[in-house]
Amino acid sequence: MNRRDFGKWLALSLTSVTTGAHAASPATMARRLVKPAVLKQGDLVGLIAPGGVVDDTIIQKCVTNLESLDFKVKLSPNIRAVRGGYAGTVQQRLDDLHGMFIDKEVKAIWTARGGSGCTGLLPGIRYDLVRKHAKILIGYSDITALHLALYRRAGLVTFHGPVAWSTPNDYAVSQMQAVLMNPRPQTEINMSVENERRASTQAEFALRTFRHGIAEGRLIGGNLSVLGALIGTPYAAEIENHLVFLEDVREPPYRIDRMLTQLQQSVGNRGERDGLKRAAGVMLGVFSRSRATDGDASLTANEVLDDHFSAIPIPAVAGYSFGHIAHQFTIPVGVRARLDTASQTLTLLEAAVQS
């Protein structure tokens, strides 16, 4: 960061203490989507920890992973900060997020991990600044909070994909590169062969169709727990006419049922209580390690999903290659896409980045 950028960063840090919560509103956000610039080999990427705490071992693995993909890495100033289980105070994490957006040398922002704590950042984010300095932001799990807020309040296309801590594999890397580095008018995403193999012994990986059809809409979603926690806030997911994608990990079936019930009963912009019926379609990822406690009477996670999604009158599928799994594809939030249940594909109908 040069001296001029540092001055901007310092001013924004001081300003956000008193004005961050009033920086933007849904009514003032421009609805035209802003797409970040394409990522190239050799680019400098910024590493941040907006949620859970990281240590030197995690940081080193993140750097090694990103360098193996032929990127240079810049650490955010507060990445080693600790406050309980969070990677520093809310203000420290906001400073790092804003600083990476205004740093002209940084071409993309990679989150180190998920964890928890991202929802606390949302009132203080400078959405006007983010929109002005649009960049790739990638991650999943708790990073869902940032994806939903930046789409709704800044109109920025962000990317639900591997965090820097994720160990790279051919499928995840090729899918990430196709979306971030090789933009095309249309990109067809097929499921991971490795995940299909695992389906023979792990039911959560099985590809299933609740209701057949073809659905088109802008992609919105992420981690179910985070998405549910934002219902009723100014950062909630916009469901109507969107392709909704959902995943979760280590949640017992009764909690998945409760979260989906809340989502189904949520009130839309016009006061209707149609929940996911307002969506264009639903795509579920892998709900990994979502089992009842031994000895508890319970439905399975798949039975809970069957109960909810067999009843809605829109195309809906499960077992797609995303979630808390190694072999996951990258999903650009806000981009138009087509879900085809017959071919078991998701097709991006526009490039997610600008050449």
N, C-alpha and C positions, 0 to 999 in steps of 0.2 A: 504494500500500500504506500503510495507516494505521499508527500507532505500535504498536497492539496486534498487528496482523498481522505487522509487522516483528519484534516480539519472538518470535513463534512461529517465524518463518522462521529467525532467528538461532539459536534453541535447536535447531531441527531440523538446521541446518547442522552444528552442533557435535556433535550426537548421532550423525549419520549416519557420522561419521568412524570411530566405534568400534563402532556397533551396526547399521549399515545391512545388513550381510551376514546378520544374524540376525533381521531385522525380521519376516519371515513365512516360512511354509513351505507347500508344497502341501497338507499335511494340515490346516493351520489355516485356509486360505482358505475363506470361505463360498462355496458354489457358486451361490447365487442371484445372478443377474446384476444389476449396478447400471447403470442408464441415466442419462446426464447430462441436464441440462435443455436444452430447446429453445433454439436460437440465434435471435436476433432482429436485424433491421436496427438499426443504431445501437449495438449492443453493443460493449463493449471486449473485444478479443482480445489475448492475450499472444503475442508472437513469441519463439521460442526456437531455438537451434541446438544440438541434442543430439549431433550427429555431426560432419560436415565443417565446416571453417572458413569463415567468411563475412567479406566486407569491406564497406565503406560502399556500394559500388555495388550489391551484392546486397541489402543491408539496405534501401536506398532503393527498389529495385524491389519488394521484399516489401511494404513499407509502402504504396507506390503501388497495388499490386495489391489489397491488402486494403481500402484506403480507397475504391477504385473499386467495391467490393462493398458500400459503405455501412457499414463497420465502423470503429471507432476502434482504434488500435493502441498497445500498450504494449511497449516493448523490455525484455527481460530484462537484469539488471545486467551479466552477463558475456558478452553476445552478441558483443562485439568481441574477446574473449580469443582467443589463438592459442597452440597448442602443437603444433608440426609441422603436420600436415594436419588436426588436430582443433580444434574451437572451444573451446579451453581445456582445462584438466585435467578429469579425471573428476569431481573434487569441485566444480569451478566449474559444470560442466554439470548435475550433480545438484542443486546449490543453485538453479539457475535453474528446473529442472523442479519441484522441491518448492515453490519460492516462488510460481510461477504457480498451482499447485493450491490453495494456502492463501489467495491474494489474493482477497478477496471481491468486488473490483471487476471482476476478469477473468472473463468468461463462457465462454471457449473458449481452448484453447492450440493455436497454429498453428506447425508446424515450418517453419523457413526453407528447409531443403534436407535431402537425405539425406547421401550421401557414405559415411562409415564412422565407426565408433567407438561406436555406440549399444550394442553388446553389452557394452562395458566398464562401462556404467552399471547393468546389471541386478542385480548382487548388492547394490548400495547403495541401491536405490530403497526408499522407505518405502511398502510396499504397503498398509499399514493407513491411512496418511495419504491415499493416492490414493483408496482406497475411500470414506473418510469425506468427502472433498471432491471427489466425482465431477464431472468436467467433460469436455467434448468435447476430444479430442486427435486431430489430423488430420495426415496426411502419408503418404509411401510410400517405397519403396526401402529404405534402411538403417533407416528408422523401423519397418520390420517387426519388428525386435527388441523395440521397446517395445510394439507391438500384441500380440505373442505373450505376452510376460511379464505385461503388465497384465491380459490375459484370464485367464491361468492362475493368477496369484498374487493378483490383486485382484478378479477377476470383473467388471472394467469393460469396457463396450462402447466401443471406440475406432474410428477411421475411417480406412480405407485410401483416401486421396484426394489431391488436388493439394496440393503444398507451396506455401508462400507465394510462392516464386520462380517458380512455373509461371505463364505468361501466360494470363489468363482467356480462355475462349471460351464461346459460348452453350451448347454441349452440356455441357461440364464444370461450368459454373456452375449450369445448371438441374438437373443431376443432384445436385450437392452440396446445393442448396437444398431439393430434394425430400426428402432424407434428414435434413438437419440442422435445417431451418427449417419444414417443412410435414409433420409426422408424420401418418401415416394407418395404419389397421389393416393395409392391404396396399399395397405400392408395386411396380408392374411396371416393370422396367428393360429398355429396348430398346437395341439396339446403335446406335452412331454411324453416321450416313449418310456422313460424311466418311471414316471408317475403311473402310467398304464400298467407297467410290470408290477409295481407295488400294490396295485388294486387287487391282485389275486390273493393277497394275505392281509391287507389293511383296507377295510370297507370304506374309510373316509376318502380314499383316492379313486374310488370307482366313479366313472362318468355316468351320470343319470340325467334323464329328461323328465321333468314333471309335467310340462305341457309343451308340445311341439309348436314350431312356428318360426318366423323370421321377424326380428324386432330391430328397429333403428332408433338411435337417440344419442345424446351426448353422455359420455361415461362419467359416472359419479359413484363414490362409495369408498370402501376400504375396510378397516377393522370394525366389526359389528359393535363391540363394546364402546369404542370411541364415538362411532356414529350415533349410537343410542344416547350417549351421555350429552351430546350436543343438541338433541331435540329440544325445541323451545327457546333456543338461544339465537342470536343474530348470525351464528356461524353454521347452523344446521344444514344438512344436505338437502339440496333441491331435488325432490323425487320426481315430480310430475314431468312426464315425457322424456325422462332420462333412462339410460341403461344402467341399472344399479348393480354393482358388484360388491359382494360381502364375503368376509372370512373371519376366522377367529382361532384361538389356540388355548388349550388347557381350560376350557370353560365346560363345566358339567352340563348335561342336557337340559336340566331344569332352568339354568340361567340363560341358555340359548333360547329356550321357549319364552322366557319372560321378556328378553330383549326384543325378540321378533314380535311378540304380542304388543309391546309398547310401540314398535315401529308401525305395525299394522293399524293401531288405534290412533296414531298421530294425526294431528289436524293440519291440513294443507293451507296454502295461501288464501284460499277462498272460504276457509272454515269447514271444508268437507272432511269426513273421517274415513277415507278410503285407503289409507296407508299405502301399501305397495301396489294397490290396484291402479294408482295414478302413474306408475312407471310404465315405460315402453316395454321393458323386459327385465329379467333378473338373472344374474350369473353368480353362482356361488363357487367359491374356491374350495380349498381343502380345510376342513375344520379339524385340525390335527390335535391329537391327544385330548379330545373332548369326551371324557368318560365319567360315569357316575362313580362316587366313592364306593369301594368294595362293601357289599352288604346292603347298600341302599336300594330300595325299590325305585326303578327308573326306566323311562324309555331310553332307547339309544339316541345318539345325536342324529343319525339318519332318519329315525322314526319321527323326531321332532321336525326336521326339515320337510319330510313328506307331508306331515299334517298341515304345515303352513303353506307350502308352495304348490301342492296339488290342487288347492282350493282357489287360487287366484287365476283370473281369466287372461293371463298374458304369458308369452313364452318364458319358461323358467328352466334352468339347468343347474347341475351341481357337479363337483369334482374337477372343475377346471384348474389349470396349472398356475395357481397363485395362492398366496397365503404364507403361513409360517413354515415354508418348505424350501428346500434347496433349489429345486428345478421350477423356477417361477418365471412367468413372462412379465414384461414391464407394461403398465397400463397408463396411458396419458389421460389425466383427469380433464374433462371438458371437451375432448375431441369427439367428433361424430364417428359412430361405429355401427356395425351390423352384426347381430348375433344370429347365427343359423344353427338351429338345433339338429337338423338332419345331417349336416356335414361336420358338426361339432367344431365349429370355427368361430373366431371373432375377427372381423375385418375392420381395420381402421379406414375410414372413408376420406381421410385427409392427412396430410403430413402434420406431425405434432411439433416440429421445430422449423425455423426459417433457415434456408440455405444462405 
